[in-house]
Every structure is written in structure tokens, then in C-alpha cells.
Amino acid sequence: DAKTTQPNSMESNEEEPVHLPCNHSTISGTDYIHWYRQLPSQGPEYVIHGLTSNVNNRMASLAIAEDRKSSTLILHRATLRDAAVYYCIRVSGGYQKVTFGTGTKLQVIP
Amino acid sequence: SQTIHQWPATLVQPVGSPLSLECTVEGTSNPNLYWYRQAAGRGLQLLFYSVGIGQISSEVPQNLSASRPQDRQFILSSKKLLLSDSGFYLCAWSVFPGGYTFGSGTRLTVV
């Protein structure tokens, strides 16, 4: 199973940027890095994914380290609606057998 | 557009009763399909995944089984539920290298 390591919890003030880290030190060259977030009693929601280059979309930015052993999800301006559990996973080709870890619970303080 | 339907949203079943949860996908062909379970305050545990019709791989030996009778239909079943089967069950699909799309989940309580 492809392992990632994330802090259990983080806090951010509303309207400030948030940097959520993820370590994936055993990543292979063809593994993609995906981020999801989950609100209570809902299924996880896709946020962003990337392979080598940094990626931006309307929800967030993904910064991938040059050696690909870590990545950071960046929320540019945290809102109360961003309070959720954020999961970082590695996705390989083929069967994509992935188990999500416990993620990072983000608390946004008004 | 691509959508995923999962039902029911909540279910209360007595111990020893059977279970059938259904998941259907629209707007994509030959997706990988998954069943996950989430205990309260925990991460997602992969239960089953399927790369094609009739192809099921089990990740955790337990009281549950899965079937994929059609390309975009995935069913989770049990002949006799146990108390430990309670949890939040999520169906998902993916087509590599795209992301996973999850259903809205079924909250199962076994009493």
C-alpha cells in the first residue's frame, strides 16, 4: 500500500493562506499525488492532483517538491467552508489500490 | 457529465439480516470501482475494488462481498450482518490518472 504522512490537525485564521503538508518519501516516478477533502457525513471531494509540476485550479494550488518526496496543498484564503479533513494520497497506474489515511483536520478560526 | 449514485443514504438493520447497497455510475465507461468503509473519526478503509465486469478484488477478509454485474454498477452485500459492520460506506469510481469521484455515502447502523 502506498503510504503518505500528514499532520493530524492544523488551524488557520479565516482569510489567511493555509499550507497543508504531505510526505510521500517512497513515491515512484509514475505515481500521481492527489488531494481530497471531506466534510462531515459526506464523501471525499476531489481537490487537485499532479505528477511533477506545480498545479493550480480554482480550489487550490499544489506545490510538489523537486524530489517528489513531499507536497503541499495551498489554500490561498481560508474560509469557514474550507474546514474539513484533507487527504493526500498516491495514485499509481493499473489497479489504483489506494487506502486513504486519517488525513489532516483543518480548523478555520473566524 | 459524470455522476455517481449511491443509495440508501441511511440504513438501520438488525444483526443477522442481509445487506445490499447499490452504486451506479453515469457518464463514463470502464471505470475502476471501489467500496470503502469509514468508522467514526477514522480514515477510509478500502474494502473492494473492481477493474471490470465480474472482476472483484477483496482487500479485507470479512463478512461482506461485492459484485459488478454491469460495467457501471457495483453492489456491496452481506448474508448476515454483524454489529461490527456498522459504519459509513462509500462507493467511488476513477479512471487513471484522474481523481476519485465518491458517492454521498450510506450510513449503516447494525442493531
Interface residues (C-beta under 8 A of the other chain):
Chain A: Y32 H34 Y36 S41 Q42 G43 P44 E45 Y46 H49 L51 Y87 V91 G93 G94 Y95 Q96 K97 V98 T99 F100 G101 T102 G103
Chain B: N32 Y36 R42 G43 L44 Q45 L46 Y49 V51 S57 E59 F88 L90 A92 S94 F96 P97 G98 G99 Y100 T101 F102 G103 S104 G105 R107
